[in-house]
Amino acid sequence: MEIDRHRGSSDDLFTIDMFAKRVGLTPRTVRSYHARGILPPPVRISRTPYYTEAHLARMHSVVQMQRGGLPLEAIRALLNPDRVLGEFVVPAKQIAATVHAEPSLRHALTSSGVLYRQPDGALTVVSMRAVASARSALPAEAPLSETLKLLASTVTAVRPLAEAALTLVRGAAQRHIARYGSRAADLTDLTAEAVRLSLLASATDRMSLT
């Protein structure tokens, strides 16, 4: 499968037929990638679904990994770990039941940003990876409610530092952004990974000194 990596504006939009043609797939296969959690759903303008440069970039990654011999399930786990974690490690239904049982916990999770309230009123976990990390920080016998409380309090404490880190990343990446362009979501992900790598490097340095 060859992909024509379009280099136009990030505002370029493609219908499913246009998108399928660009990535060398059929519309039916594109829809199957949505169903399997490999490709994010299209954006909607009025009632029409459209694909963007971000979708093209994702499909490029999928193709590269397929060429490297990875099966689609492994690719799904790599590209959409939150969905996989929600299916197997920390079931979303279990989180929903825990939050429903403790209204004060729901408030703490929504105010901290751990839960996102959709327009229809439904609550969605923003990052299952964060839930899994909080769970691993506590003993296995700790109830899920304590895991969620730990995560909410940690996010609340770190929020000001996270905003400062994002500002620093924007400044550090300004030259690259001016030359190649970027998307806000990409910088958020980059900030998270830069902070994670910095913490890992600091931990490694501390271990080497002991």
C-alpha positions in Angstrom: 0.0 0.0 0.0 1.5 3.3 -1.0 0.5 6.5 0.6 0.7 9.9 -1.1 1.8 12.1 1.8 0.1 15.3 1.0 2.0 18.4 2.1 -0.7 21.0 1.8 -2.4 23.0 4.5 -3.4 21.2 7.7 -6.9 22.5 6.9 -7.2 20.2 3.9 -10.2 17.9 4.1 -10.9 14.7 2.2 -14.1 12.7 1.8 -13.8 9.0 2.5 -13.5 8.2 -1.2 -10.7 10.8 -1.7 -9.0 9.6 1.5 -9.2 5.9 0.5 -7.7 6.7 -2.9 -4.8 8.6 -1.4 -3.9 5.8 1.0 -4.5 3.0 -1.5 -7.4 1.3 0.3 -11.0 0.8 -0.3 -13.6 2.8 1.7 -14.7 -0.4 3.3 -11.2 -1.1 4.6 -10.9 2.4 5.9 -14.1 1.9 7.9 -12.8 -1.4 9.2 -9.7 0.4 10.6 -12.1 2.7 12.5 -14.0 -0.2 13.9 -10.7 -1.8 15.1 -9.5 1.4 16.8 -6.5 1.8 14.4 -7.7 5.0 12.7 -9.5 7.8 14.5 -13.0 8.7 13.4 -13.3 11.4 10.8 -14.2 14.9 11.7 -17.7 16.1 10.8 -18.7 19.3 9.2 -22.5 19.5 9.3 -23.3 15.9 8.6 -20.4 15.1 6.3 -17.4 13.1 7.6 -14.0 14.4 6.4 -10.4 13.2 6.8 -7.5 15.4 7.6 -3.7 15.5 7.4 -3.6 13.9 10.8 -5.5 10.9 9.4 -3.0 10.6 6.5 -0.1 10.7 9.0 -1.7 8.0 11.0 -2.2 5.8 8.0 1.4 6.4 7.0 2.5 5.0 10.4 0.2 2.0 10.0 1.6 1.2 6.6 5.2 1.4 7.8 4.5 -0.9 10.7 2.7 -3.4 8.5 5.7 -3.4 6.2 7.8 -4.2 9.2 5.7 -7.3 9.9 3.5 -6.1 12.7 0.0 -7.6 12.8 -2.9 -5.2 13.0 -3.7 -6.0 16.6 -0.2 -5.1 17.6 -0.4 -1.9 15.6 -3.7 -1.1 17.4 -2.1 -1.6 20.8 0.8 0.7 19.8 -1.3 3.5 18.3 -4.3 3.3 20.6 -3.1 2.1 23.9 -6.0 3.8 25.8 -8.6 1.7 24.0 -6.7 -1.5 24.6 -6.1 -0.6 28.3 -9.8 0.2 28.6 -10.7 -3.3 27.2 -8.3 -5.4 29.2 -6.4 -3.7 32.0 -8.8 -1.2 33.6 -12.3 -1.8 32.1 -14.2 1.4 31.4 -17.4 -0.2 32.8 -15.7 -0.8 36.1 -14.5 2.8 36.3 -18.1 4.0 35.4 -19.6 1.9 38.2 -17.0 3.2 40.7 -17.7 6.8 39.8 -21.4 6.3 39.9 -21.2 4.9 43.4 -19.3 8.0 44.7 -20.6 11.3 43.5 -17.8 13.2 45.3 -15.3 11.2 43.3 -17.0 12.1 40.0 -16.6 15.8 40.9 -12.9 15.4 41.8 -12.3 13.6 38.5 -14.2 16.0 36.3 -12.7 19.1 38.0 -9.2 17.8 37.7 -9.7 16.8 34.0 -9.4 13.1 34.4 -12.9 12.7 33.2 -14.4 14.6 30.2 -18.1 15.4 30.0 -19.3 15.0 26.4 -22.0 17.2 25.0 -24.6 14.4 25.6 -23.7 14.4 29.3 -21.7 11.1 29.2 -18.4 10.9 31.0 -15.3 9.7 29.3 -11.9 8.9 30.7 -9.4 11.2 29.0 -6.4 8.8 29.5 -6.6 5.2 30.4 -2.8 5.2 30.5 -3.0 7.6 33.4 -5.4 5.4 35.2 -3.2 2.3 34.6 -0.2 4.3 35.9 -2.0 5.3 39.1 -3.2 1.8 39.6 0.4 0.5 39.4 1.5 3.0 42.0 -0.7 1.4 44.6 -0.8 -2.1 46.0 -2.8 -4.6 43.9 -5.4 -4.9 46.7 -6.2 -1.2 46.8 -9.7 -0.4 45.5 -10.2 1.3 42.2 -11.7 4.3 44.0 -8.4 5.0 45.7 -6.6 4.7 42.4 -8.9 7.3 40.9 -8.6 9.6 43.9 -4.8 9.4 43.6 -4.9 10.3 40.0 -7.2 13.2 40.5 -5.1 14.7 43.3 -1.9 14.1 41.3 -3.3 15.8 38.2 -4.5 18.8 40.2 -1.1 19.2 41.8 0.8 18.9 38.5 -1.5 21.0 36.3 0.3 24.3 36.8 3.7 22.7 36.0 2.2 21.0 32.9 1.0 24.4 31.5 4.5 25.8 32.1 6.0 22.8 30.4 3.8 23.2 27.3 4.8 26.9 27.1 8.5 25.9 27.2 8.0 23.3 24.5 6.2 25.8 22.3 9.3 28.1 22.7 11.8 25.3 22.0 9.9 24.1 19.0 9.2 27.5 17.5 11.8 27.3 14.8 10.7 23.9 13.7 7.0 24.9 13.7 7.7 28.0 11.6 9.4 25.8 9.0 7.2 22.8 8.9 4.0 23.6 10.8 2.4 21.6 13.5 -0.8 20.9 15.3 -1.7 21.8 18.9 -2.4 18.2 19.8 1.0 17.2 18.5 2.7 19.7 20.9 0.6 18.4 23.8 1.8 14.8 23.1 5.4 16.0 22.6 5.3 17.9 25.9 4.0 14.8 27.7 6.7 12.6 26.2 9.4 15.2 26.8 8.4 15.3 30.5 8.3 11.5 30.7 11.7 11.2 29.2 13.1 13.9 31.4 11.8 12.1 34.5 13.2 8.8 33.3 16.6 10.4 32.7 16.5 12.0 36.1 15.7 8.6 37.7 18.5 7.0 35.8 20.9 9.7 37.0 19.9 9.2 40.6 20.3 5.4 40.3 23.8 5.8 38.9 24.8 8.0 41.9 23.7 5.5 44.5 
